[in-house]
Amino acid sequence: MALPFHRPVEDVGFVEISASGTTTNIYVVGPPGETILIDTGTADRAAEVIESLEESGCGPGTVRAIVVTHGHPDHYGGAGALTEWSGASVWSHVSTAAMMEDPWGTFLWRATWRDSPTPDAWERFIGTGGRAVPVSRILREGDTVEIGGITLKVCHMPGHEAGLITLFDAERRHAFVGDLIQGGADASSNWIGLYTDVEGQRSSLKRLRGLQPERLFRGHRGPRAGGDIEADISCAEERLKRIEGCLTDALREKGALSLADATKIAFDKVLGMRVASAPGYAKVTVKSMLTDMALRSIARERDDLTWEPAG
């Protein structure tokens, strides 16, 4: 059964994959017969994505390129299958290209927040991330992607991930933001957000607001328009403030915290959740926040890898 396909505005459609209480979107941008795909979904869902694309009228010979917004398997994993099906090349930021072209190195690097590096974990990783895929064009800040009379400006917006890019249509004020919005107004109630660079995330959210988009096409959940865009940006900024605030208070109260305990506190104070163990992605988020606080002389890491107030 084909996945749902939506067309919210002229020359923009998307395949919607439902999983784990949210959705993942693969965007089709451009007029019929001349399009680009933005993101791919995971490798294990690629056959369903292709079926949905074909039912929507998108087929081999009509896709000019596959643009990947950042280096997470739910955004690039299906690139190999989609490239083989469409004949299109893959374009991305250099950081994302390194991950797509070196799955083993990516798996080992991700071991700090994924499963331990075992044969079974590797097979699970490849099942979603797919095998190595060459990237034909490196997209840099200020580059443009042109398709069917539409010009998309490449904006490097790190924070969630080092190589995350936004594609901005200045004429129609459409922003394709990947996973830039973490903790938006309709965020999952059990998702604290994933950030690898907190200051980058703050700056990228501020930059997105400055673009004044009229439509926001997100990697997960439905598109946003009007006042919902500012609500998303404000909620994402507030999420960062709440994480920092609860960690600052906890360090003052307890004196020293392990990363795992700090992450549990963040779940409790920000989401109202008590977790028995801290998820790996959330520990990345909290460590990134603590590192940002250390750079501003609010916290510091001790030799035993616990964290304490810097004062």
Order of alpha helices (4+ residues) and beta strands (2+ residues): beta-beta-beta-beta-alpha-beta-alpha-alpha-beta-alpha-alpha-alpha-beta-beta-beta-beta-beta-alpha-beta-beta-alpha-alpha-alpha-beta-beta
